[in-house]
């Protein structure tokens, strides 16, 4: 009998699985073998190895595979031509994505002020230190406010041994850090906005972190070289009012870059107001 080993037709071989060439013993059949039409050599026993090389497309997935043995004797009924299948499951671990400090907590409120530079640190990792990470801001309703941007990522590689074969998407950036930078403009006074960020891998797995931004009213950060008179013009008020609302200011020549000041009352009085 010639015996062969193959994947069950119902499960087949998934990408990444490969058979090695079979190794068998071919022993001459006895002279009394009958009928003559049956081959007089055998491949029994036989051994064959099934190999599996995982890539990022397999991460986090489970696949059942069945194999069976069959002989070449057409005279045998189907029940004797095939062995019962042997089935097993191959599980490929996926990434374990998490945001970590100094990333703000989920739904944390960050209060900022007009003209003040706001920097929000974002740090995400694969806890298994294997899969490469990326951080991006969501689009649409929960995207970045106007004028905000993410600076280029900073990556930390893994110290795990490099596996053979294709290493795309692994080991080079298992921890990634980015910074959201924003300086609210005059038109964004009083803005309240929810912003969400995604930490992703090439495997398609992701984690989301959302924060809430609020721009306080009636306070402002002085821009480089800006005077109280220029601020007063921008907010349609008087520089003396601004100066009077900031007891901490020692004089007009001691203003600091991005110093936070009170704008004072910005409501213009109208006829009939009391």
Protein Blocks (a to p, Z undefined) as FASTA:
>chain_A
ZZdddddfklopaehiacdddddddddddfkbccfklccbdcddddddddddddfklgop
acddddddddfbfkbcfklmpccdddddddddddddddddfbdcehiacdddehiacddd
dddddfklmaccdddddehjllccehiacddddddddfbdcdehjfehihjlmbccdddd
ddddfklgoiacddddddddfkopacdddddddddehiacddehiafklmmmmnopafkl
mmmmmmkbgbfklccehiacdebjabdcdehiZZ
